[in-house]
Amino acid sequence: MRILQLSDPHLLADPDGRCHGRPALALLRHGLHEALGQLRSAGESPDLVLISGDLCDDESWGGYARLGDLLQEIPLPVALLAGNHDHPALLRAALGRRAVVAPALIRCGNGQLLLLDSHRSGDTAGELGPTQLAWARRQLAAGSADGELPLVVAVHHPPLPIGDATMDAIRLRDGEALLDLLRPLVALRGLVCGHIHQHWQAGLPGRPAVPLLGCPSTLRSFGPVQPCPLGRSSDPGGRWLALGSDGVLRQRLLRWAPVDGPSLP
């Protein structure tokens, strides 16, 4: 399982549109090609590109069409999460044939990837809800018969507070319920999220060896609550996730220079 995670591009219907004063589509295209170039230089290639939410800031068909056009430039499978700045039904209608859209449980390389939809209509915070949590429980129970394949979970909103009052007020409302579901799973190797526009890392409560990982945004950075391992908290970035033949999930932060100057307000 080799995954390139990007997050929070905040695209618009206008291909030249600016979100928070920044050229959203140009920054996503630049980030995608920069990240793939860094991986190629290291002799690595992804099985899948994961974009973990807030895909389309104006929640428009045109914004998803722009994303679809960009994805045609890369010959790789793609998985997409809905964030609070998304329209899940429109996302699925526009891109459901090109990408796997959450919620879904998919085989990825030598592991499984559980994609969850934390969009909550009319709310900046996220919620999975009892129906999706029950679905995930059934999917994981069925998947456990498949040789206990290692599992990575992806959701837009972080399930725990990260230490920033503003972001913590709009995290995943039923994050504890999700972690209670995941904690007993021997196959669980990690959980990744978006939403927070920065690097963040913690351990799963009760199983600290299982990492919880937040991803920077391709659009702009938020003030960091943890030091950037690369010393580049203002730069856009992504994350590389690789599950080895030994079943261990290894990950590293990716950063690149933006096309239009520092992104940290």
N, C-alpha and C positions, 0 to 999 in steps of 0.2 A: 504494500500500500504506500504510494508516493503521491502526496497531495500538495499542490500549490494553493495556498489560501490568500485571497485578496478580499477586501471588504469596503463597504460604505462608499461607493463611487458617487452616489447622489446625481445620477444622470437626469437630463431634461429632454423634452421633446425637440427643442432646438439643438441641432448638433453643435452649434457654436455658443450655446447658452452657458451662462456663468452661474454657479451655485456658490453662495457666500463669496462672490467676487472672483471665483476661480473656474477655469475651463474644465468642466467635469469630464467630458468625453475624452479630450486630449490627455488629461491626466491619467485616466484609466488605461487608454491605449499605451501611453508611455510606460506606465507601471507594469502592465502585462508583458510588454516586450523586454523591459529592463529585467524583470524577475526571471523570465525564461532565459534570457541571455546569461544572467549570473549562474543559473543552474547548469546550463550547457557548459559554461567555462569550468564548472566543478565536476563535469562528467555525469551530471544527474539529469533526469527527465521525469516529469510527473505522469502518473496514470490518469490524473483528473485535476481539473481546476475548480476550486470551490470559491464562490463569491458569496460572502456570508451576510447579505442583507443590506437594506437601504440602497437598493439598486437604482430606483427612479424617484427622485425627490418630488417631482410634480405628479407622480402616479399616473402617467399618461401612456397611451398606446405608442406614441412616438418615441418616448424614452425607452421603452422595452424594445422597440424596433431598432433603435440605435445600438442597444446592447446586442441584439441578435446579429446585426451587421458586423459588429466587432468580433463576435465569437466565430464568425465564418472565416476570420483570418487565422485561426489556430485549429489545427487538426487534432483536437483533444476532446475527450468527454468533459462535460461541464455539469456541476451541481449548483443549484441556486437556492438561497433562503430568502424568504420575505422578512423585511424589517418593518419598523414602524412607519418609515417613509416608503411604503409600497402598497400596491393593490393586488392581493394574492390571486384573485380570480382573473384579473387582467394579465398578470404575470404568467399564469399557467396557460391562458388562451394564446398569448403572444409567443411564448418560448417553450411550451410544454413538449413540443416535438424536437426541439434542438437540445434541450437540457433536462436533467432530472430536477424536478422542483419539489421542495419539501411540502408535506411530510413523505418520507420514503426511507426504506432500509435497503441498501444496495451492497453488492459485492464489489470491492475495490482492491485489485491486486490480491494479496494474501490476507486481507482483512475485510471487515464490514464497516460501513459508514451509515450512521443513523442521522438523517436530516430531519430537523424539527422546525415547525412554523410557529413562531412566537408573536406574530402580528396580532394586535388587539385593536379592533376598529375604534377609531376616535380617541386612542390613548397612545401616548409616547412610550409608556412602559409596556412590557410584554407579558403574555400569558399563554400557556399551552392549553389549559382547560382539562377537565376530567375526561372528556371523550378522547382527546389526543393522547393523554397519558395512558389511558386504558389500551388504546391502539398500540402504543409503543411497547407496553408490557406484553401484549400478545405477540407482536412481531419479534421481540427479543426472546421470548420463550420458544417460539418456533425456530428461530435462528440458532438457539443453543444446541439443537440437534446436529447442526452442520459443523461438527468437529471443533466446537468452541472456538470459532474464528475470532481473532482479536478484534475489538470494537473501538471505534472512535465516534464521538457524538458531536454534532454541529448544531448550534442554535444562535440566533442573532443576539439576543439579550443575555448578559452574564447572569448566572444563577445565584451569585453571591455579591454582597457589597464589595466594591474595589477600593474604597477609601476616599471617594470623592462625593461630597454631599449631593451635588446636582445629578451625577450619573446614578448614584445609589437610589435616588428617589424614582428612577425610571428603569430599574433593572427588571428581571423576570419575576413577576409577582408570585408565581408558584415554583420558584427555583428550588426551594427546600423539598417539595414533593418530587421534583425531577431527580434531585440528588439522592433522595431516599430510594427511588426506583433503581438508580444506577449503582449505588454503593455495593450491593451484594454480588454484582456481576463479576465473576472471576475474569471474564474476557475483556473487561473495560481497560483501555489503555490511555484514554484522555478525552477531554472535552474542549472544543474550540468555540469561540464566539466572536462577534463583531461589536458594533454599537458604540464602543467607548473610544474609538479613534486613537488608540495608543497601545503600546506593548504593556501587557500585564500578565503576571503568572502567579498562581497559587496552587496549593495541593487540595485534593478532595478531602473535606473533613471526614475523619475516620480512616482514610486511606491516603495519607499525604504523598505517597509515591506516585499517585495518579495525577498528572498535571491538568489544571484548568488554565487555558491560554486565551488571552485577548489579543486581537489583531489590530494593527494600525489601519488607517484609512488611506485609500489612494487619493482622496480629495484634499483633506487637511487634517492636521493633528490637533488634539486637545492637550491641555496642560497635563503632563505625566504625573502619576501618583507613585511610580517606581522609576528608578534610573534606567535609561535605555542601555542594554548590554553593549550596543555599538556606539554609544555616545552621540546619537543622532535623533533625538526625540522630535525635532522639528521636521524631519524629512518624512515623506510618504513611505509606506512599506507594506510588507506582507509577511507570510510565514511559510516555511517549508517543513513538511511532516513526512517522515519516512519510517515505515515499520519494517524492521530487519527480519531476516530468516529466524532469528532467535526470539522473535515475538516482542522485542523491545521497541517502543516508539521513541524515535529521536527527532528533535525539532530544532530549528534555528530561525532567528529573526532575519528578515531581509530588509534592506533600506536602499534607496536610490535618490539621487538629486532630482528635485522637481523641475518641471519645465518652465516654471514662472516664479521662482524664488521661494524662500522659506514659507512653510505652511502653518506654523504655529502662531496663532493670533497673539 
